[in-house]
Amino acid sequence: MAETNTRPRSFFLNEHHELARGEKKGGGGIPKYAPIDWASKGRRIQTTLRQTRNRILSSNDPTKESHYFFLAKPETRLRKRQEDKKGNLKAEVDEPTEYSGKDSRVFSRLGMDLLSVTEDGSAVVHSTPD
């Protein structure tokens, strides 16, 4: 019987059974978006979430203390930069937002649950008050 020098290895996958971004081999880089004013966008998102929470709490929903259900309307398109290996701009393209496809994980990354996507592309989302 021949001896082998192999050792067992354990692989730990995330809840979506995918390797983490840093563990993948190849596959390209992180998407580069055209200039976005993240400070104002962050304030807008924070204001919108605060207004949504206040509106839910003022509703007659008996589950409002433990569950939030709301509709998330996407930006119709995001402008992405395509660069060569040296970082020089090759092109800027408009990419549609698809909550039913490639953009669906944005909610789980924020601690929310995507329940469904409407015909117009909006997302029905569940969240807890946390």
C-alpha positions as CSV (number, residue, x, y, z in Angstrom):
1,M,0.0,0.0,0.0
2,A,1.4,3.4,-1.1
3,E,1.7,6.2,1.5
4,T,0.1,9.5,0.6
5,N,1.0,12.9,1.9
6,T,-2.5,14.3,1.8
7,R,-4.1,15.9,4.7
8,P,-7.9,16.4,5.1
9,R,-9.0,20.1,4.8
10,S,-12.2,21.7,6.1
11,F,-13.9,24.4,4.0
12,F,-16.3,26.7,5.8
13,L,-18.9,28.2,3.4
14,N,-21.1,31.2,4.2
15,E,-24.9,31.0,4.4
16,H,-25.1,31.2,0.6
17,H,-22.6,28.3,0.1
18,E,-20.1,30.6,-1.6
19,L,-16.5,31.3,-0.8
20,A,-15.9,34.8,0.7
21,R,-14.7,37.4,-1.8
22,G,-11.1,37.1,-0.6
23,E,-11.0,33.3,-0.8
24,K,-12.0,33.2,-4.5
25,K,-9.3,32.7,-7.0
26,G,-9.4,35.1,-9.9
27,G,-12.9,36.4,-10.8
28,G,-11.9,40.0,-11.2
29,G,-12.0,42.9,-8.8
30,I,-14.5,44.8,-6.8
31,P,-16.9,46.8,-9.1
32,K,-15.8,50.5,-9.5
33,Y,-18.7,52.9,-9.7
34,A,-18.6,56.4,-11.2
35,P,-18.1,59.2,-8.7
36,I,-20.8,59.0,-6.1
37,D,-21.2,61.5,-3.2
38,W,-21.4,58.8,-0.5
39,A,-21.8,61.3,2.3
40,S,-25.0,62.8,0.9
41,K,-26.2,59.3,-0.2
42,G,-25.6,57.9,3.3
43,R,-27.5,60.8,4.9
44,R,-30.4,60.3,2.4
45,I,-30.5,56.5,3.2
46,Q,-30.4,57.2,7.0
47,T,-33.2,59.8,6.7
48,T,-35.3,57.5,4.5
49,L,-34.9,54.6,7.0
50,R,-35.8,56.9,9.9
51,Q,-38.9,58.1,8.2
52,T,-39.9,54.6,7.2
53,R,-39.5,53.4,10.8
54,N,-41.5,56.3,12.2
55,R,-44.3,55.7,9.6
56,I,-44.4,51.9,10.5
57,L,-44.5,52.7,14.2
58,S,-47.5,55.1,13.7
59,S,-49.4,52.4,11.8
60,N,-52.0,50.0,13.1
61,D,-49.9,47.0,12.4
62,P,-49.9,44.7,15.4
63,T,-46.4,43.3,14.5
64,K,-44.8,46.8,14.2
65,E,-42.7,46.4,17.4
66,S,-40.9,43.3,16.1
67,H,-41.2,43.2,12.3
68,Y,-40.9,45.9,9.6
69,F,-42.1,45.2,6.0
70,F,-41.4,47.8,3.3
71,L,-40.9,48.4,-0.4
72,A,-37.4,49.3,-1.6
73,K,-37.3,51.1,-4.9
74,P,-34.0,50.7,-6.7
75,E,-31.9,53.3,-8.6
76,T,-32.8,52.4,-12.1
77,R,-29.2,52.4,-13.3
78,L,-25.7,52.7,-11.8
79,R,-22.8,54.0,-13.7
80,K,-19.8,51.7,-13.5
81,R,-16.2,52.4,-14.6
82,Q,-14.4,49.9,-16.7
83,E,-10.6,50.2,-16.3
84,D,-7.6,48.5,-17.8
85,K,-5.0,46.7,-15.7
86,K,-3.1,50.0,-15.2
87,G,-6.2,51.7,-13.8
88,N,-6.9,53.9,-16.9
89,L,-10.5,54.5,-17.7
90,K,-11.7,52.5,-20.7
91,A,-15.4,53.3,-20.6
92,E,-18.3,54.1,-18.3
93,V,-21.4,52.0,-18.7
94,D,-24.9,52.2,-17.2
95,E,-25.8,48.9,-15.5
96,P,-29.4,48.2,-14.5
97,T,-30.2,47.4,-10.9
98,E,-31.7,43.9,-10.6
99,Y,-33.0,42.9,-7.1
100,S,-34.2,39.7,-8.6
101,G,-30.7,38.7,-9.8
102,K,-27.2,40.0,-9.2
103,D,-28.1,42.7,-6.7
104,S,-30.3,40.5,-4.4
105,R,-27.7,40.1,-1.7
106,V,-27.5,43.7,-0.9
107,F,-30.3,43.2,1.6
108,S,-28.8,40.2,3.4
109,R,-25.6,42.2,3.8
110,L,-27.6,44.9,5.5
111,G,-29.3,42.4,7.8
112,M,-32.6,42.4,5.9
113,D,-34.6,39.7,4.2
114,L,-35.6,40.0,0.5
115,L,-39.1,38.5,0.3
116,S,-40.0,39.2,-3.3
117,V,-39.4,41.5,-6.3
118,T,-42.3,43.2,-8.0
119,E,-42.8,43.6,-11.7
120,D,-41.4,47.1,-11.7
121,G,-38.2,45.8,-10.0
122,S,-38.9,47.1,-6.5
123,A,-38.1,44.8,-3.6
124,V,-40.5,43.7,-0.8
125,V,-38.2,43.6,2.3
126,H,-38.5,42.4,5.9
127,S,-36.4,43.8,8.7
128,T,-36.3,43.8,12.5
129,P,-36.2,47.0,14.5
130,D,-32.5,46.3,15.1
